[in-house]
């Protein structure tokens, strides 16, 4: 079985177990994960999430913040239509 077949065979239950093992640093039976095991489990978790979950549910997801324009007091108008001079601060 190659890596892609292995990743394709992950079930939601296996995904949850791997994710929990990474979080706790140990297997469900209490044995500690080695550094290599933790790294491989994390890679499997990320691969599963990429294939089966929307981006906002991926490990490490940071939601985007609304864009704000520097030096602009009005945020509700279209900036592409207006040219503004550069404000130099000394």
ZATORVO-219722 format. One record per residue: residue number from 1; y, x, z of N, C-alpha, C, O in turn; residue in three letters. Coordinates in steps of 0.1 Angstrom, whole numbers, plus 5000, padded with zeros to 4 digits. Atoms other than C-alpha are relative to their C-alpha. Example, Ala and Ser with C-alpha at 12.3 -4.5 7.8 and 13.67 -1.06 7.14 Angstrom:
<pts>
1 | 4988 | 5009 | 5000 | 4955 | 5123 | 5078 | 5012 | 5009 | 5000 | 5012 | 5019 | 5007 | ALA $
2 | 4989 | 4991 | 5000 | 4989 | 5137 | 5071 | 5011 | 4992 | 5008 | 5022 | 4997 | 5009 | SER $
</pts>
This chain:
<pts>
1 | 4988 | 5009 | 5000 | 5000 | 5000 | 5000 | 5012 | 5009 | 5000 | 5014 | 5018 | 5008 | UNK $
2 | 4987 | 4992 | 5000 | 5034 | 5015 | 4990 | 5010 | 4993 | 5009 | 5008 | 4982 | 5014 | UNK $
3 | 4990 | 5005 | 4991 | 5066 | 5010 | 5009 | 5006 | 4987 | 4996 | 5008 | 4978 | 5005 | UNK $
4 | 4994 | 5013 | 5004 | 5079 | 4981 | 4988 | 4990 | 4989 | 5003 | 4994 | 4978 | 5007 | UNK $
5 | 5010 | 5010 | 4997 | 5046 | 4962 | 4993 | 5001 | 4997 | 5015 | 5000 | 4986 | 5020 | UNK $
6 | 5000 | 5001 | 4986 | 5048 | 4969 | 5030 | 5013 | 4991 | 5004 | 5011 | 4982 | 5013 | UNK $
7 | 4988 | 5008 | 4997 | 5084 | 4956 | 5032 | 4999 | 4986 | 4996 | 5005 | 4977 | 5003 | UNK $
8 | 5001 | 5013 | 5005 | 5076 | 4926 | 5011 | 4990 | 4991 | 5009 | 4991 | 4979 | 5009 | UNK $
9 | 5010 | 5007 | 4991 | 5048 | 4917 | 5036 | 5006 | 4997 | 5014 | 4999 | 4990 | 5022 | UNK $
10 | 4994 | 5003 | 4987 | 5072 | 4915 | 5066 | 5002 | 4985 | 5001 | 5008 | 4979 | 4992 | UNK $
11 | 4998 | 5014 | 4996 | 5072 | 4881 | 5082 | 5012 | 4999 | 5009 | 5016 | 5009 | 5015 | UNK $
12 | 4989 | 5002 | 4990 | 5101 | 4866 | 5103 | 4995 | 5005 | 5014 | 5003 | 5010 | 5021 | UNK $
13 | 5005 | 4996 | 4986 | 5079 | 4872 | 5134 | 4999 | 5016 | 5001 | 5004 | 5021 | 5011 | UNK $
14 | 5000 | 4985 | 5000 | 5073 | 4909 | 5125 | 5014 | 5006 | 5000 | 5017 | 5015 | 5007 | UNK $
15 | 4986 | 4996 | 5000 | 5110 | 4913 | 5117 | 5006 | 4999 | 5014 | 5012 | 5009 | 5019 | UNK $
16 | 4995 | 5002 | 4987 | 5119 | 4899 | 5151 | 4994 | 5010 | 5010 | 5001 | 5016 | 5019 | UNK $
17 | 5006 | 4990 | 4991 | 5094 | 4922 | 5169 | 5005 | 5014 | 4997 | 5007 | 5021 | 5007 | UNK $
18 | 4994 | 4986 | 5003 | 5107 | 4953 | 5150 | 5014 | 5001 | 5005 | 5018 | 5011 | 5011 | UNK $
19 | 4986 | 5000 | 4996 | 5143 | 4943 | 5158 | 5000 | 5002 | 5015 | 5008 | 5009 | 5021 | UNK $
20 | 5001 | 5000 | 4985 | 5134 | 4938 | 5195 | 4996 | 5014 | 5004 | 5001 | 5020 | 5014 | UNK $
21 | 5004 | 4986 | 4996 | 5116 | 4972 | 5196 | 5011 | 5010 | 4998 | 5012 | 5019 | 5007 | UNK $
22 | 4989 | 4991 | 5002 | 5146 | 4989 | 5182 | 5011 | 4998 | 5011 | 5016 | 5008 | 5016 | UNK $
23 | 4990 | 5003 | 4989 | 5169 | 4972 | 5207 | 4996 | 5006 | 5013 | 5004 | 5011 | 5020 | UNK $
24 | 5004 | 4996 | 4987 | 5148 | 4980 | 5237 | 4995 | 5015 | 5000 | 4994 | 5021 | 5011 | UNK $
25 | 5005 | 4987 | 5001 | 5134 | 5013 | 5225 | 4985 | 5001 | 5004 | 4980 | 5012 | 5007 | UNK $
26 | 5015 | 5001 | 4996 | 5098 | 5002 | 5233 | 4993 | 4989 | 4993 | 5000 | 4979 | 4989 | UNK $
27 | 5008 | 5010 | 5006 | 5070 | 4982 | 5218 | 4997 | 4989 | 5010 | 5000 | 4990 | 5022 | UNK $
28 | 5003 | 5011 | 4991 | 5060 | 4948 | 5232 | 4990 | 5004 | 5012 | 4991 | 4997 | 5022 | UNK $
29 | 5009 | 4996 | 4989 | 5032 | 4965 | 5252 | 5006 | 5010 | 5010 | 4999 | 5014 | 5020 | UNK $
30 | 4993 | 4992 | 4990 | 5058 | 4987 | 5270 | 5000 | 5015 | 4996 | 5008 | 5023 | 5002 | UNK $
31 | 5000 | 4986 | 5005 | 5051 | 5020 | 5251 | 5013 | 5003 | 4993 | 5018 | 4995 | 4986 | UNK $
32 | 4987 | 4996 | 5006 | 5083 | 5039 | 5241 | 4998 | 5003 | 4986 | 4988 | 5009 | 4981 | UNK $
33 | 4999 | 4996 | 5014 | 5092 | 5043 | 5205 | 5004 | 5014 | 4999 | 5013 | 5019 | 5006 | UNK $
34 | 4995 | 4987 | 5002 | 5095 | 5078 | 5193 | 5012 | 4999 | 4991 | 5015 | 4988 | 4986 | UNK $
35 | 4988 | 5000 | 5008 | 5127 | 5088 | 5175 | 4996 | 4996 | 4985 | 5004 | 4988 | 4979 | UNK $
36 | 5004 | 5003 | 5013 | 5108 | 5086 | 5142 | 4996 | 4985 | 4998 | 5000 | 4979 | 4988 | UNK $
37 | 5004 | 5014 | 5001 | 5093 | 5052 | 5149 | 5013 | 4991 | 5001 | 5013 | 4981 | 4994 | UNK $
38 | 4988 | 5008 | 4999 | 5127 | 5038 | 5159 | 5008 | 5001 | 4987 | 5013 | 4990 | 4983 | UNK $
39 | 4993 | 4999 | 5013 | 5143 | 5051 | 5127 | 4993 | 4992 | 4989 | 4999 | 4985 | 4982 | UNK $
40 | 5008 | 5008 | 5010 | 5115 | 5036 | 5106 | 5001 | 4985 | 5002 | 5002 | 4977 | 4992 | UNK $
41 | 4999 | 5014 | 4997 | 5117 | 5003 | 5124 | 5014 | 4995 | 4996 | 5015 | 4984 | 4990 | UNK $
42 | 4987 | 5004 | 5003 | 5154 | 5002 | 5119 | 5002 | 4999 | 4985 | 5008 | 4989 | 4980 | UNK $
43 | 5000 | 5001 | 5014 | 5150 | 5009 | 5082 | 4993 | 4987 | 4995 | 4998 | 4981 | 4986 | UNK $
44 | 5007 | 5012 | 5004 | 5125 | 4981 | 5079 | 5008 | 4987 | 5004 | 5009 | 4978 | 4996 | UNK $
45 | 4992 | 5011 | 4996 | 5148 | 4957 | 5098 | 5012 | 4998 | 4990 | 5014 | 4987 | 4985 | UNK $
46 | 4989 | 5001 | 5009 | 5177 | 4965 | 5075 | 4995 | 4996 | 4986 | 5002 | 4987 | 4980 | UNK $
47 | 5006 | 5005 | 5013 | 5155 | 4961 | 5044 | 4997 | 4985 | 5000 | 5000 | 4978 | 4990 | UNK $
48 | 5003 | 5014 | 4999 | 5143 | 4928 | 5056 | 5012 | 4991 | 4999 | 5013 | 4981 | 4992 | UNK $
49 | 4988 | 5008 | 5000 | 5178 | 4915 | 5063 | 5007 | 5000 | 4987 | 5012 | 4990 | 4983 | UNK $
50 | 4994 | 4999 | 5014 | 5190 | 4927 | 5029 | 4994 | 4990 | 4991 | 5000 | 4984 | 4982 | UNK $
51 | 5008 | 5009 | 5009 | 5163 | 4907 | 5012 | 5000 | 4985 | 5004 | 5001 | 4977 | 4995 | UNK $
52 | 5003 | 5014 | 4995 | 5161 | 4876 | 5034 | 5012 | 4993 | 5006 | 5012 | 4981 | 5008 | UNK $
53 | 4989 | 5006 | 4993 | 5194 | 4870 | 5052 | 5013 | 5002 | 4993 | 5015 | 5011 | 4986 | UNK $
54 | 4987 | 4998 | 5006 | 5230 | 4864 | 5042 | 5007 | 5012 | 5006 | 5004 | 5015 | 5018 | UNK $
55 | 4994 | 4988 | 4994 | 5253 | 4894 | 5047 | 5006 | 4998 | 5014 | 5006 | 5008 | 5021 | UNK $
56 | 4993 | 5001 | 4987 | 5271 | 4879 | 5077 | 4989 | 5000 | 5012 | 4993 | 5000 | 5023 | UNK $
57 | 5010 | 4999 | 4989 | 5237 | 4880 | 5096 | 4993 | 5014 | 5000 | 4983 | 5016 | 5007 | UNK $
58 | 5006 | 4986 | 5000 | 5229 | 4917 | 5088 | 5004 | 5008 | 5012 | 5015 | 5005 | 5018 | UNK $
59 | 4998 | 4991 | 4989 | 5227 | 4942 | 5116 | 5013 | 5008 | 4997 | 5014 | 5014 | 4986 | UNK $
60 | 4988 | 4992 | 5002 | 5261 | 4959 | 5120 | 5011 | 4993 | 4992 | 5021 | 4999 | 4989 | UNK $
61 | 4990 | 5007 | 5008 | 5280 | 4932 | 5101 | 5013 | 4999 | 5008 | 5013 | 4995 | 5019 | UNK $
62 | 4986 | 5002 | 4994 | 5318 | 4932 | 5108 | 5007 | 4991 | 4991 | 5009 | 4994 | 4979 | UNK $
63 | 4993 | 5009 | 5008 | 5336 | 4902 | 5096 | 5014 | 5005 | 4995 | 5020 | 5012 | 5003 | UNK $
64 | 4987 | 4995 | 5005 | 5366 | 4909 | 5074 | 5012 | 4993 | 5007 | 5011 | 4981 | 5010 | UNK $
65 | 4988 | 5006 | 4995 | 5400 | 4903 | 5088 | 5009 | 4996 | 4989 | 5009 | 5002 | 4978 | UNK $
66 | 4991 | 5005 | 5010 | 5426 | 4884 | 5069 | 5010 | 5011 | 4997 | 5015 | 5019 | 5006 | UNK $
67 | 4991 | 4990 | 5004 | 5449 | 4907 | 5049 | 5014 | 4997 | 5005 | 5019 | 4986 | 5003 | UNK $
68 | 4986 | 5002 | 4996 | 5484 | 4912 | 5063 | 5008 | 5011 | 4992 | 5003 | 5022 | 4989 | UNK $
69 | 4992 | 4991 | 5008 | 5512 | 4928 | 5043 | 5010 | 5007 | 5009 | 5016 | 5001 | 5017 | UNK $
70 | 4991 | 4992 | 4992 | 5532 | 4956 | 5059 | 5014 | 4997 | 4997 | 5018 | 4995 | 4986 | UNK $
71 | 4986 | 5003 | 5002 | 5568 | 4948 | 5065 | 5004 | 4987 | 4995 | 5015 | 4985 | 4991 | UNK $
72 | 4997 | 5013 | 5006 | 5565 | 4912 | 5054 | 5000 | 4990 | 5011 | 4990 | 4989 | 5019 | UNK $
73 | 4999 | 5010 | 4990 | 5576 | 4884 | 5077 | 4994 | 4987 | 4996 | 4990 | 4979 | 5004 | UNK $
74 | 5006 | 5012 | 5005 | 5563 | 4857 | 5054 | 4987 | 5003 | 4994 | 4986 | 5010 | 4984 | UNK $
75 | 5014 | 4997 | 5005 | 5525 | 4857 | 5049 | 4995 | 4990 | 4990 | 4984 | 4992 | 4985 | UNK $
76 | 5005 | 5011 | 5008 | 5522 | 4825 | 5029 | 5003 | 4999 | 4986 | 4999 | 4991 | 4979 | UNK $
77 | 4996 | 5001 | 5014 | 5537 | 4833 | 4996 | 4992 | 5010 | 4992 | 4986 | 5019 | 4997 | UNK $
78 | 5008 | 4991 | 5009 | 5522 | 4851 | 4966 | 5007 | 5013 | 4998 | 5018 | 5013 | 4992 | UNK $
79 | 4993 | 4987 | 5001 | 5530 | 4888 | 4967 | 4999 | 5006 | 4986 | 5007 | 5015 | 4983 | UNK $
80 | 5001 | 4994 | 5014 | 5520 | 4895 | 4931 | 5012 | 4996 | 4992 | 5015 | 5003 | 4982 | UNK $
81 | 4989 | 5005 | 5008 | 5550 | 4875 | 4919 | 5013 | 5006 | 5004 | 5023 | 5005 | 4997 | UNK $
82 | 4987 | 4994 | 4995 | 5577 | 4893 | 4939 | 4999 | 5015 | 5002 | 4989 | 5020 | 5007 | UNK $
83 | 4999 | 4985 | 4998 | 5588 | 4929 | 4939 | 5009 | 5001 | 5012 | 5019 | 4995 | 5013 | UNK $
84 | 4992 | 4997 | 4988 | 5601 | 4942 | 4972 | 5003 | 5015 | 5000 | 4994 | 5023 | 4996 | UNK $
85 | 4998 | 4986 | 4999 | 5618 | 4975 | 4978 | 4992 | 5006 | 5011 | 4988 | 4999 | 5021 | UNK $
86 | 5008 | 4993 | 4989 | 5600 | 5001 | 4999 | 5010 | 5002 | 5011 | 5021 | 5005 | 5010 | UNK $
87 | 4993 | 4998 | 4987 | 5612 | 5002 | 5035 | 4997 | 5014 | 5005 | 4985 | 5016 | 5010 | UNK $
88 | 5003 | 4987 | 4994 | 5615 | 5038 | 5046 | 5004 | 5000 | 5014 | 5015 | 4995 | 5018 | UNK $
89 | 4997 | 5000 | 4985 | 5613 | 5044 | 5083 | 5001 | 5015 | 5003 | 4993 | 5023 | 5000 | UNK $
90 | 4997 | 4986 | 4996 | 5628 | 5076 | 5097 | 4997 | 5002 | 5015 | 4998 | 5013 | 5020 | UNK $
</pts>
